[in-house]
Amino acid sequence: MQPLRDEDSSSIHHDSKNSSIPSGDTSVWADVSPLLSAACTDLQEGQLINGDNFNLFAAMSALEIMDPKMNSGMVSTFYSIDEAIESGFAPVPVSSDSTVNVQSIIDIMDHLLACEATWHMGHSLAQTVFSCIYVLRPERTSSQALLHSYCRVIRATCRAVVSVVSDARTNEEEDLFTMTYGLPFSGDEDAKGLLLLNAVEETICRQLRACKATRRRVLEDAELEPLQTNPHLEESFCKALLCRIRFRKHFLHALNCMRRPQGRGLELARKHIAYCISELDSALESAEFLRLDIVENGQSEIDESTTASGRSPIGFDPTLNKRLSAPTPPRAIKLLSWKKAIDYYVKLLHNLDQICVFSLEPDLDVVLQFVIQFQKSRPDLVARAHLQLLLVQDGKLYGRDTFLTICARSLALDVSKNHGLHTNEYILQLNQLMINLLKILCANTPWQRRKLGKILNDWRVFHVQMGITVGQMLQQDSSRASKNGDKSVVILNHIYGWLDEQINWVAIRFLMLGFDLDLYSSSEYCMVYWYMYIILWKLAERARFRVLIVVNTEERKAKRNKEYSRDMAREDRISLWVLFLQCQTCLAQGLAVMIAALRNEGMCLKSQGPFNTENEKFIQHFELLQKASLPEYDAYESFSGSTSQARLDYLPMYEYFHDAQKLAKDIKVGYANNPDKLAEVRGLEQVAERNIVAVNLFCQDRSLKVSFEFTHHPYFATAVVRRT
C-alpha cells in the first residue's frame, strides 16, 4: 500500500471500508493491486522493475513485493491487542465448560513450552512467547489462579534467560534473542508468580490425594471443588497439570541457583534439574491420555503439533507483535513441535547438569579440558552463557582466583609474597587475554574459530613485548633479586615461557575446529596434518619444559621445608598431558608423510583445482597462523620441501604410527579414571593401528583405492583401502 496526497486522491478509487488503517488529514490509502497485476503480465520470472539510476547495490537491497517474509508485518489478524481481546480471541475463563477449560489451559502450557524453546533457538521473543495474549496481559487472568500464576512464572523465566545471555554477551547467533521491543517484560509483580504457583500446586495435590482416597465415591461429595466435571478424568488431569507446573517451577529455581556468585548454588541447582527431567518424563506420559479424544488427526500431525493433545491452543497470534520487530523484517517462524521442545529441554538440562558437576578446580589445564569436552555435545546458547558466567566473574576465575594465581599454580610458583605483580602492566594484560579466551571458548563453533584466529596475533604481539621487557629486567635486576629475595622477575620469566605454550594451544584448537566445521577437503589433509605436526611438536616441547619447572620448584620447596609435600598429582597430570601431546604429534606426522607419499605415488589427489593453487589454499587456511609467526619461518616452503620426496617405502613412516600406538597404551593407564579422556586415547590408538595396516597394504598393492574417514577420532583420519 502507498500513501497519497489529498489532491491526488480524487482520481484513484479508494474503498475505505476495506482499509485496516484509517485515512488521515493529509493522506488516504489507495489499492495498487490492479497496477501491480498489470505490471506482472509484462515481467518474466526473475526480472525487476527499475529506474535509470537502479544499480547493483539497490538491486541487492530491494524487497520482493508479495514475498510473505517481507510483507508479513502488514498482514495481521488483529490491528492491536485490545482489538483481539474485545473480539473474544483470548477469553477468561478460557471456556465455560470446566473440562474444556482444563484441557485448554494444558494446551496453552504446552504451546508456551514450544514457543519458549523456539525462542531459545534464536527467534524473536515477540513472535514466540509473547504471541500469547494471556502472557502479554496476565492481569486479565487474575481470577483464574492456575493460568495467571503460570503466565507470571513464564515471564519471570524469560527475564532470567535474557539476563544471563545479556550478561554473558554470547548471543552471537542471533541478536534478536535479547531484544524485547518494548514488551511488558519488567514487571516486579512477576516475582510473586512462584508463590502463586506453589499455592496452585498445593491445591491440585490435595485434589489428587482426594481422588485416590475417594475413587469409589462421587467427587462432588469431597471437600475440594474438582477441576472439572468428569470424575473418571480428574486424577489424570491433576497429574498432567502437576508435572507441567512443577517443571516450570523447578526450571526457574535452577536458573536462579546457577546465577549465585562463585558457584555457591550449583549443588542445589542440580536437585532442581533432576526434578525438571523427571517432570518432563511425566509430561510425555500424560500425552497418551490427553489425545484420547483426538481422532480426526493422523499420528504424523499429532507428532508435529505444538501441544501434547494435538489440538490448537487458544489465545495465540504471532502477528500481534510483528510491528514491534523493527528494524529487521518480521519473520515467518515455524515453531518447534511439543515433542522436539521436550527434547530440547532435556538436552539443555543435561548440559546445565554438566556445568553443575564441575569441580571448580583452580587449575587452568583442567578448566580448558572441561570447556572443550563440554563443547563436544554442541550445547545451545543458554547453557553456554551459564558456563561463561560461572568461569569468569568480576575478572576472576569463578569469581575467586586471579589469573596470575592460576598461571602461577600451573608452574607451581608462589606469588603470595609478590604483591606488586598483581598491578604489573603485563599481568593486567594477561588477565584480560585469559578472560577473552575463556569467553571465546564458550561461543558456538564457527564464531569460536574465527575469534581464536584473530586473537592469535594479539597474543603473539603481547608475547614479543613481554619477552623484550623481561629480558631487560633479568639483565638489570638479577643480582639484586638474588639478594633481597624478590622473585618477581623470575616469575615473569616463567610466565613468559608459559604464555608461549598457551599460544600454541590456541593455534592447535584453531586447526582442529576446522575439522568440526568441515573446512578441509581430502586433498588438503596433507597440509593440515603437516601444520598440526608443527604446532603439536612445539606445544609438547613447551609442556615438557613446564614439567621441568614444576619438578624443580617442588624439589626446592621440599628442601627448604622438610614438612612440605610435593603435589605429585599435579606433576603426574602435566606429564600425562605431555605424553598425550606426543601421541598426537606422532599421528599428525605419520598422516602428513603417508598422505604425501600417496600423493607422490599418484594414489591420492593433489590439492589442485581450476581456481586456486596449492600455495593459495595454504595461505587461505593458515594465514592467521602465519601472521602470528607460527611457525617463524616460511611455512609453505618448508611444507613443500618436506613432503615432495615422501615415498611409501619410507621406513620412518611406520615408526610414527608405532610410536603413537605405544604412547596410547601408556596413556590409557593414567586416564583409567577419566572415561572421556580414556575414550579419546583409545580412538587415537585405533587410528594408529588401522593406519599401520593400511600402509602395509599400500606397499603390497599400489592399485588400491584410498579414502579417509573419521570413524575413530574426529580430528585424526583413518586410511581406508578398497580394490578398484
Secondary structure, 3 states (H helix, E strand, C coil): CEEEEHHHHHHCCCCHHHCCCCCCCCEEEECCHHHHHHHHHCCCCCCCCCCCCCCHHHHHHCCCCCCHHHHHHHCCCCCCHHHHHHCCCCCCCCCCCHHHHHHHHHHHHHHHHHHHHHHHCCCCCCCCHHHEHHHHCHHHHCCCHHHHHHHHHHHHHHHHHHHHHHHHCCCCCCHHHHCCCCCCCCCHHHHHHHHHHHHHHHHHHHHHHHHHHCCCCCHHHCCCCCCCCCCCCHHHHHHHHHHHHHHHHHHHHHHHHHCCHHHCCHHHHHHHHHHHHHHHHHHHHHHHHHCCCCCCCCHHHHHCCCCCCCCCCCCECCCCCHHHCCCCCCCCCCCCCHHHHHHHHHHHHHHHHHHHHCCCCCCHHHHHHHHHHHHCCCCCHHHHHHHHHHHEECCEECCCECHHHHHHHHCCCCCCCCHHHHHCHHHHHHHHHHHHHHHHHCCCHHHHHHHHHHHHHHHHHHHHHHHHHHHHHHHHHHHHHHHHCCCHHHHHHHHHHHHHHHHHHHHHHHHHHHHHCCCCCHHHHHHHHHHHHHHHHHHHHHHHHHHHHHHHHHHHHHHHCCCCCCCHHHHHHHHHHHHHHHHHHHHHHHHHHHHHHHHHCCCCCCCCCCCCCHHHHHHHHHHHHHHCCCCCCCHHHHHHHHHCCCCCCCCHHHHHHHHHHHHHHHHHHHCCCCHHHHHHHHHHHHHHHHHHHHHHHHHHCCCCEEEEECCCCCCCCEEEEECC
